[in-house]
């Protein structure tokens, strides 16, 4: 239990945002929008798009090029589907069920909240606008805007400077063992891994949680119930 924590900083995708469920939702909606030209079963389309997406780590410009190639579709569809993804994916995004209540409890306990996310300003800002009230985080850092991305410790240090928090009294919560946990520890923060069931190897984190709400018991000093 760490009741001395000043600030809690979060990753977005896979930590607060249920990206796998969101991306599947988007893929099914996209198939419905373009079913007249896709000529492929919806389950095949969704499964293939999820595979080439690589949990969001595949380059976005190549995402639909890989999809149409894998499905034998017209290459001309790739740009159309990419444009649709950029416009529609933010509104398809879903938070994990306990996120908003947990963030409210952390704020009520006096902790500053921040967010660091790798990605483009257009996409990540769109997600944040759809998912959170504007006042949720005291500092939001998007890698494209910062010119530096996780796991570089610099982006973590910038977040702490904006929150006026000390590394040793700050927590970073993320789902990626290297990008999130490795980067936060290199910056001197207390690194909490939100366990990803797809990761079977040992993760060198300071603590592990199954759900974001588990932070309340881990940090202590929160009387707000969710």
C-alpha positions, -999 to 999 in steps of 0.1 A, spaced: 0 0 0 13 35 -10 -7 62 7 21 88 0 14 90 -37 10 125 -52 1 117 -88 -12 88 -108 -4 88 -145 -21 64 -169 -16 48 -203 -47 50 -225 -51 20 -249 -54 -13 -231 -53 4 -196 -83 28 -194 -96 21 -229 -108 -14 -236 -91 -14 -270 -97 -50 -280 -134 -47 -275 -135 -12 -291 -116 -23 -322 -138 -54 -327 -169 -31 -323 -154 -7 -349 -145 -36 -373 -181 -49 -372 -195 -15 -377 -172 -8 -406 -182 -41 -423 -218 -30 -421 -210 4 -436 -191 -12 -465 -207 -46 -469 -219 -37 -504 -184 -36 -517 -165 -59 -493 -181 -92 -505 -167 -111 -475 -184 -127 -445 -184 -103 -415 -167 -127 -391 -139 -132 -416 -135 -94 -421 -134 -88 -384 -110 -116 -376 -86 -105 -404 -87 -68 -395 -80 -76 -358 -50 -98 -369 -34 -72 -391 -41 -45 -365 -17 -61 -341 -33 -46 -310 -28 -12 -325 10 -15 -329 10 -21 -367 16 11 -387 -17 28 -394 -8 37 -430 -3 0 -437 -33 -14 -418 -59 -15 -446 -33 -22 -473 -26 -54 -454 -63 -61 -449 -73 -58 -486 -43 -79 -496 -52 -106 -471 -88 -107 -482 -82 -104 -519 -101 -71 -522 -95 -42 -545 -64 -22 -535 -85 9 -541 -105 2 -510 -75 7 -487 -76 45 -486 -114 46 -482 -113 22 -452 -84 41 -437 -102 74 -439 -133 57 -423 -111 43 -395 -96 78 -387 -131 94 -387 -150 67 -369 -128 47 -345 -128 73 -316 -166 72 -313 -164 33 -312 -141 34 -282 -152 20 -249 -137 24 -214 -133 -5 -190 -164 -4 -168 -146 8 -136 -125 36 -151 -146 68 -146 -155 59 -110 -120 50 -101 -106 82 -115 -132 102 -96 -122 84 -64 -85 92 -70 -93 128 -76 -114 129 -45 -84 116 -25 -63 146 -37 -41 129 -62 -32 146 -95 -41 126 -126 -21 125 -158 -21 105 -191 6 96 -215 -2 79 -248 17 70 -279 1 79 -312 -11 107 -334 -27 138 -320 -57 134 -343 -66 99 -332 -57 101 -295 -73 135 -290 -104 122 -307 -106 92 -283 -101 114 -253 -128 138 -264 -152 109 -268 -143 92 -235 -135 118 -208 -147 152 -195 -121 178 -205 -111 184 -168 -103 147 -161 -65 149 -163 -41 176 -151 -17 168 -179 -21 149 -212 9 140 -233 5 126 -268 38 113 -283 33 130 -317 29 164 -301 58 158 -277 82 145 -303 91 117 -279 73 85 -271 72 58 -244 93 41 -233 117 71 -234 118 83 -198 117 119 -210 80 118 -217 73 105 -182 95 133 -167 75 159 -187 43 146 -173 55 148 -138 69 183 -143 34 195 -155 18 178 -125 44 192 -101 50 157 -87 81 138 -76 90 106 -95 93 86 -62 59 97 -52 42 91 -85 26 60 -101 24 50 -137 -3 25 -147 0 7 -180 -5 -26 -198 26 -29 -219 56 -45 -201 83 -26 -220 66 6 -233 48 14 -201 64 -4 -172 100 -3 -184 97 34 -193 81 44 -160 107 26 -139 135 42 -159 120 76 -150 120 67 -113 82 62 -110 64 34 -92 52 12 -121 19 -7 -118 11 -32 -145 -25 -36 -155 -22 -73 -163 -27 -82 -200 -40 -118 -203 -22 -121 -236 12 -116 -219 25 -149 -204 61 -138 -195 71 -124 -161 68 -86 -159 92 -66 -138 66 -42 -122 64 -28 -87 28 -41 -85 2 -58 -106 -35 -52 -108 -63 -70 -127 -86 -39 -130 -81 -2 -126 -103 -2 -95 -77 -23 -78 -56 9 -75 -78 22 -47 -68 -6 -23 -32 -5 -36 -27 32 -30 -48 36 2 -60 69 15 -92 68 -6 -124 66 12 -145 72 -19 -164 40 -28 -169 30 -64 
